[in-house]
Amino acid sequence: MTDKPILPGSWLGLLGGGQLGRMFAQAAATMGYRVCVLEPDPNAPAAVVAEKHICAPYTDEKALEELASLCPAVTTEFENVPAQALEFLASKGVRTSPCANAVRVTQDRFDEKSFIRSALCPVAPHLLILSDHDCEEVTPDYFPAILKTARLGYDGKGQITVNDKRELLSAFEKLGRVRCVLEKRLPLFKEVSVIAARNRKGEVSVYPVCENYHRNGILAVSIMPARVDEESAKNARAIAERIINKLDYVGVLCTELFVLANGQLVANELAPRPHNSGHATIDACVCSQYEQQVRAMADLPLGSSEQISKSVMLNLLGDLWFDENEEIREPHWESVLDIPGLKLHLYGKKQPRHGRKMGHITCIASSEEEAMFKAQMAARLLGLELPE
């Protein structure tokens, strides 16, 4: 493995074929790279725009061999890529960004919280739940709480709110009595996230804080910069930088945080990849999180994370494609696109489904008020709700 930069014209590998991978592949192509995607879905959004698609499971050794023979560096597009696939590629001399150990830490919620605490960053009180006995041992001061599966949960899946031991036992049973984490609910003011990038030289670039709102466990709206005081924003960015350095991480990492009612910041989860809340970086920042991912894995200097426009991002779910009779029809994009400063990003998914991420809209402006006004106009046209 060489430490030299991987220059444009080279192949870059991608494990995973979703919309985050699609935007990575587009950014890489813009910079002159060729992208090979390893993904089992023949119609995956990233595979459609990448130059080469190896259609196989992530752990298929023959497919991994082919990817390793072509690509000097490989990255990931979602957090549940098997760590053993990254280990296999690394054994063949491929630079993996992130490495298997970093991904492994973030794939288990209990291990992740233990790691965050080791980085001297605050986390919510939590307990490991492995049995009914563990449920019985929980003291009343932990309630109300959220029981989460330790692995494979996303977009609100694998999570149940519980108010007492009886509900905890019932929730543990519903989740299949798998390894779980019980997390105490805290008085929440806002949810925010910070996206940071780091290369092998240890250079770190941190983006402005994003303010996030969820609907049914799925990110609905992201406002950048977050409407928090300067000290909170500074502390949130410092936590993200501390975590990415402690993890010795190479690539793009998102740190999700809670801002509590008393102003305290608590780290919630890590996403070892670009993040939905960072979509606006494509249109509102000097260097997008996807270009930053390319730069980090290729050992190039990191780009500027400076925000040059205020932004509000709206997630577009498949629900928008269904009329009142549950018939599929295309939303009226012509009226939405009449709003100045509005950027439409669709992910090329052929079949809309309720709750499926189909695209996003970013509204950019010179002021926060103007960006929000444009987002409110778009939301009204599409029938979406916006936070005040």
Phi, psi and omega per residue, in radians:
M1 nan 2.222 3.137
T2 -1.643 2.681 3.085
D3 -1.637 0.023 -3.120
K4 -1.237 2.618 3.080
P5 -1.059 2.569 3.048
I6 -1.621 1.992 -2.955
L7 -1.600 2.768 3.076
P8 -0.895 2.542 -3.015
G9 1.794 -0.360 3.125
S10 -1.422 2.896 3.050
W11 -1.548 2.446 2.980
L12 -2.115 2.400 -3.097
G13 -1.743 2.649 -3.125
L14 -2.404 2.156 3.014
L15 -1.654 1.979 -3.103
G16 1.976 2.488 -3.014
G17 -2.185 0.363 -3.105
G18 -1.379 -2.928 -3.055
Q19 -1.159 -0.547 3.097
L20 -1.139 -0.680 3.076
G21 -1.175 -0.608 3.103
R22 -1.063 -0.793 -3.116
M23 -1.235 -0.550 3.019
F24 -1.117 -0.823 -3.109
A25 -1.082 -0.667 3.118
Q26 -1.154 -0.730 3.120
A27 -1.145 -0.720 -3.137
A28 -1.128 -0.733 3.126
A29 -1.107 -0.675 3.104
T30 -1.054 -0.594 3.139
M31 -1.501 0.001 3.062
G32 1.688 0.174 3.124
Y33 -1.592 2.779 3.037
R34 -1.876 2.368 -3.014
V35 -2.043 2.326 3.036
C36 -2.023 2.172 -3.113
V37 -1.824 2.294 2.978
L38 -1.835 1.978 -3.002
E39 -2.801 2.289 -3.087
P40 -1.272 -0.333 -3.119
D41 -1.478 2.082 -3.097
P42 -1.168 -0.359 -3.105
N43 -1.909 0.385 -3.086
A44 -1.072 2.476 -3.107
P45 -0.950 -0.692 -3.137
A46 -1.253 -0.632 -3.102
A47 -1.125 -0.536 -3.112
V48 -1.157 -0.575 -3.071
V49 -1.786 -0.234 -3.141
A50 -1.346 2.722 -3.126
E51 -1.251 -0.566 -3.119
K52 -2.394 2.473 3.133
H53 -2.266 2.068 3.000
I54 -1.671 1.889 -3.051
C55 -1.563 1.650 -3.071
A56 -2.846 2.821 3.059
P57 -1.098 2.709 -3.076
Y58 -1.134 -0.395 -3.109
T59 -1.773 0.140 3.126
D60 -1.229 1.948 -3.036
E61 -1.117 -0.631 3.119
K62 -1.118 -0.729 3.123
A63 -1.170 -0.718 3.116
L64 -1.128 -0.654 3.072
E65 -1.062 -0.761 -3.140
E66 -1.118 -0.746 3.127
L67 -1.095 -0.751 -3.118
A68 -1.161 -0.593 -3.128
S69 -1.236 -0.395 -3.060
L70 -1.728 -0.679 -2.928
C71 -1.972 2.131 3.085
P72 -1.296 -0.280 3.124
A73 -2.491 2.515 -3.123
V74 -2.359 2.448 3.053
T75 -2.180 -3.140 -3.090
T76 -2.146 2.767 -3.115
E77 -2.102 -0.100 3.011
F78 -2.625 2.775 -2.907
E79 -1.323 -0.257 -3.062
N80 -1.745 0.345 2.949
V81 -1.057 2.248 -3.101
P82 -1.011 2.263 -3.133
A83 -1.050 -0.544 -3.122
Q84 -1.147 -0.460 3.079
A85 -1.170 -0.700 3.105
L86 -1.188 -0.666 3.086
E87 -1.090 -0.733 3.132
F88 -1.077 -0.811 -3.136
L89 -1.101 -0.730 3.127
A90 -1.079 -0.620 3.136
S91 -1.168 -0.321 3.109
K92 -1.663 0.139 3.106
G93 1.544 0.191 3.140
V94 -1.478 2.404 3.016
R95 -1.362 2.072 3.110
T96 -1.838 2.268 -3.107
S97 -2.296 1.753 0.171
P98 -1.467 3.036 3.087
C99 -1.444 2.909 -3.075
A100 -1.039 -0.706 -3.093
N101 -1.109 -0.693 3.125
A102 -1.139 -0.742 3.116
V103 -1.131 -0.716 -3.117
R104 -1.052 -0.706 3.123
V105 -1.066 -0.747 -3.062
T106 -1.404 -0.156 -3.112
Q107 -1.517 -0.091 3.110
D108 -2.234 2.054 -3.018
R109 -1.068 -0.619 3.141
F110 -1.236 -0.797 3.102
D111 -1.074 -0.650 3.141
E112 -1.108 -0.804 3.135
K113 -1.156 -0.649 3.090
S114 -1.098 -0.693 3.115
F115 -1.155 -0.789 -3.134
I116 -1.018 -0.719 3.121
R117 -1.142 -0.619 3.121
S118 -1.175 -0.394 3.089
A119 -1.509 0.178 3.112
L120 1.094 0.642 3.084
C121 -1.978 2.498 -3.067
P122 -1.267 2.450 3.023
V123 -2.287 2.824 3.104
A124 -1.214 2.619 3.025
P125 -0.979 2.358 -3.065
H126 -2.649 2.775 -3.137
L127 -2.375 2.558 3.020
L128 -1.468 2.249 -3.135
I129 -2.031 2.010 -3.128
L130 -2.063 -0.226 -3.031
S131 -2.710 2.939 3.037
D132 -1.057 -0.608 3.128
H133 -1.063 -0.722 3.106
D134 -1.063 -0.662 3.106
C135 -1.104 -0.738 -3.104
E136 -1.163 -0.465 -3.078
E137 -1.458 -0.134 -3.110
V138 -1.201 2.288 -3.127
T139 -1.455 2.693 -3.054
P140 -1.007 -0.473 -3.073
D141 -1.203 -0.165 3.107
Y142 -1.440 -0.202 -3.091
F143 -1.738 2.631 -0.078
P144 -1.207 2.738 -3.047
A145 -2.611 3.022 3.050
I146 -2.129 2.209 3.045
L147 -1.632 2.179 -3.099
K148 -2.182 2.427 2.978
T149 -1.090 2.457 -3.102
A150 -1.203 -0.470 -3.072
R151 -2.266 2.662 2.941
L152 1.161 0.356 3.047
G153 -1.665 2.486 3.072
Y154 -2.813 2.752 3.111
D155 0.862 0.707 3.082
G156 1.441 -0.071 3.122
K157 -1.349 2.625 3.123
G158 1.250 0.501 -3.135
Q159 -2.379 2.376 3.111
I160 -2.421 2.254 3.066
T161 -1.337 2.362 -3.126
V162 -2.302 2.537 -3.087
N163 -1.996 -0.206 3.130
D164 -2.808 3.140 -3.094
K165 -1.102 -0.666 -3.121
R166 -1.070 -0.819 3.114
E167 -1.155 -0.577 3.122
L168 -1.127 -0.798 3.118
L169 -1.074 -0.732 3.122
S170 -1.124 -0.743 -3.140
A171 -1.150 -0.706 3.124
F172 -1.058 -0.683 3.099
E173 -1.172 -0.769 -3.139
K174 -1.070 -0.577 -3.131
L175 -1.470 0.099 3.033
G176 1.493 0.280 -3.134
R177 0.931 0.615 3.062
V178 -1.509 3.019 3.089
R179 -0.999 2.172 -3.072
C180 -2.315 2.859 3.025
V181 -2.140 2.259 3.033
L182 -1.714 2.114 -3.067
E183 -2.053 2.169 -3.140
K184 -1.135 2.328 3.073
R185 -1.332 2.351 -3.102
L186 -2.004 2.704 3.115
P187 -1.155 1.854 -2.943
L188 -1.669 2.344 3.029
F189 -1.733 -0.874 3.141
K190 -2.658 2.757 2.966
E191 -1.878 2.308 -3.141
V192 -2.328 2.933 3.074
S193 -2.541 2.702 3.100
V194 -2.308 2.199 3.103
I195 -1.780 2.280 -3.141
A196 -2.308 2.680 3.081
A197 -2.230 2.582 3.141
R198 -2.503 2.416 3.075
N199 -1.864 -3.128 -3.052
R200 -1.199 -0.330 3.084
K201 -1.370 -0.130 -3.114
G202 1.545 0.122 3.055
E203 -1.251 2.417 -3.097
V204 -2.206 2.380 3.038
S205 -2.186 2.202 -3.057
V206 -2.039 2.295 -3.132
Y207 -1.476 2.852 3.023
P208 -1.021 2.709 -3.120
V209 -1.217 2.427 3.079
C210 -1.831 2.451 3.091
E211 -1.797 2.182 -2.930
N212 -2.115 2.479 3.080
Y213 -2.237 2.344 -3.072
H214 -1.966 2.640 3.026
R215 -2.280 2.102 -3.090
N216 0.958 0.672 3.072
G217 1.423 -0.020 -3.112
I218 -1.965 2.369 3.122
L219 -0.991 2.235 -3.127
A220 -1.917 -0.748 -3.054
V221 -2.434 2.418 3.048
S222 -2.338 2.236 -3.097
I223 -1.969 2.228 -3.137
M224 -2.310 2.164 0.058
P225 -1.378 2.752 3.136
A226 -1.107 2.575 3.107
R227 -1.509 1.254 3.089
V228 -2.278 2.850 -3.129
D229 -1.221 2.812 -3.039
E230 -1.047 -0.656 -3.132
E231 -1.159 -0.724 3.119
S232 -1.123 -0.732 3.121
A233 -1.096 -0.749 3.127
K234 -1.094 -0.756 -3.136
N235 -1.165 -0.699 3.129
A236 -1.086 -0.759 3.118
R237 -1.156 -0.619 3.117
A238 -1.176 -0.676 3.100
I239 -1.096 -0.794 -3.137
A240 -1.069 -0.712 3.141
E241 -1.198 -0.679 3.117
R242 -1.100 -0.739 -3.108
I243 -1.177 -0.783 -3.074
I244 -1.170 -0.558 3.082
N245 -1.293 -0.760 -3.142
K246 -1.069 -0.622 -3.141
L247 -1.370 -0.147 -3.070
D248 0.920 0.795 -2.965
Y249 -1.495 2.452 3.022
V250 -2.114 2.114 -3.094
G251 2.250 -2.743 -3.134
V252 -1.856 2.270 -3.099
L253 -2.282 2.334 3.077
C254 -1.869 2.268 3.043
T255 -1.883 2.052 3.106
E256 -1.635 2.351 -3.073
L257 -2.329 2.721 2.968
F258 -1.806 2.383 2.910
V259 -1.747 2.020 -3.074
L260 -1.418 2.920 -3.109
A261 -1.030 -0.513 3.140
N262 -1.552 0.117 3.115
G263 1.592 -0.147 -3.127
Q264 -1.199 2.541 3.065
L265 -1.762 2.381 3.113
V266 -2.293 2.164 3.084
A267 -1.254 2.316 -3.089
N268 -1.804 -1.115 -3.078
E269 -2.504 2.833 3.052
L270 -2.040 2.489 3.049
A271 -2.121 1.977 -3.053
P272 -1.449 1.104 -3.035
R273 -3.128 2.991 2.901
P274 -0.998 2.794 -2.971
H275 -2.288 2.628 3.129
N276 -0.949 -0.642 -3.095
S277 -1.218 -0.191 3.134
G278 -1.780 0.170 3.119
H279 -0.976 -0.629 -3.065
A280 -1.119 -0.313 3.132
T281 -1.084 -0.380 3.113
I282 -1.074 -0.741 -3.025
D283 -1.835 -0.343 -2.972
A284 -1.947 -0.090 -3.099
C285 -2.161 2.775 3.121
V286 -1.037 -0.802 -3.118
C287 -2.205 2.153 -3.115
S288 -1.254 2.850 3.094
Q289 -1.109 -0.459 -3.135
Y290 -1.352 -0.715 3.014
E291 -1.093 -0.668 3.127
Q292 -1.095 -0.648 3.100
Q293 -1.094 -0.730 3.089
V294 -1.085 -0.842 -3.096
R295 -1.069 -0.751 -3.101
A296 -1.123 -0.804 -3.071
M297 -1.272 -0.434 -3.134
A298 -1.596 0.070 -3.120
D299 1.032 0.667 3.033
L300 -1.698 2.825 3.042
P301 -1.017 2.455 3.117
L302 -1.236 2.615 3.127
G303 -1.472 3.041 3.120
S304 -1.306 2.333 3.079
S305 -1.671 0.218 -3.110
E306 -1.079 2.377 3.082
Q307 -1.557 2.195 -3.077
I308 -1.882 -0.149 3.043
S309 -2.484 2.520 2.989
K310 -1.238 2.633 -3.038
S311 -2.583 2.619 2.955
V312 -2.296 2.172 -3.122
M313 -1.867 2.318 3.079
L314 -1.975 2.185 3.077
N315 -1.354 2.396 3.139
L316 -1.912 1.928 3.140
L317 -1.687 2.853 -3.098
G318 -1.031 -0.357 3.121
D319 -0.940 -0.575 -3.090
L320 -1.145 -0.328 -3.097
W321 -1.523 -0.057 -3.097
F322 -1.891 2.333 3.060
D323 -1.511 -3.040 -3.079
E324 -1.121 -0.329 3.103
N325 -1.707 0.199 -3.120
E326 1.116 0.425 3.027
E327 -1.558 2.470 -3.128
I328 -1.443 2.272 3.030
R329 -2.597 2.726 -3.107
E330 -1.347 2.335 3.060
P331 -1.017 2.767 -3.082
H332 -1.425 1.361 -3.069
W333 -1.143 -0.487 -3.069
E334 -1.083 -0.625 3.133
S335 -1.307 -0.629 3.121
V336 -1.188 -0.735 -3.094
L337 -1.274 -0.080 3.055
D338 -1.356 -0.192 3.128
I339 -1.387 2.125 -3.131
P340 -1.166 2.472 3.129
G341 1.420 0.164 3.119
L342 -1.736 2.311 -3.136
K343 -2.077 2.177 -3.128
L344 -1.769 2.257 3.096
H345 -2.189 1.969 3.063
L346 -1.918 2.565 -2.931
Y347 -1.693 0.052 3.068
G348 1.296 0.370 3.108
K349 -1.396 2.243 -2.987
K350 -1.324 -0.510 -3.026
Q351 -2.124 1.917 3.066
P352 -1.252 2.505 3.042
R353 -2.415 2.662 3.087
H354 -1.040 2.262 3.127
G355 1.462 -0.102 -3.134
R356 -1.443 2.356 3.129
K357 -1.327 1.979 -3.087
M358 -1.820 -0.363 -3.121
G359 3.025 -2.990 3.049
H360 -2.650 2.793 3.055
I361 -2.066 2.385 3.011
T362 -2.068 2.203 3.071
C363 -1.817 2.112 -3.101
I364 -2.045 2.584 -3.124
A365 -2.830 3.033 -3.137
S366 -1.429 -0.260 3.130
S367 -2.332 2.693 3.111
E368 -1.061 -0.706 -3.096
E369 -1.112 -0.729 -3.122
E370 -1.204 -0.713 3.109
A371 -1.083 -0.730 3.129
M372 -1.184 -0.671 3.105
F373 -1.050 -0.778 3.111
K374 -1.107 -0.698 3.120
A375 -1.136 -0.667 3.102
Q376 -1.134 -0.678 3.075
M377 -1.078 -0.813 3.140
A378 -1.111 -0.722 -3.125
A379 -1.099 -0.718 3.126
R380 -1.100 -0.744 -3.137
L381 -1.131 -0.561 -3.090
L382 -1.677 -0.167 -3.128
G383 1.385 0.549 3.133
L384 -1.761 2.712 3.064
E385 -1.704 2.485 3.108
L386 -2.127 2.581 3.027
P387 -1.213 2.728 3.120
E388 -1.344 nan nan
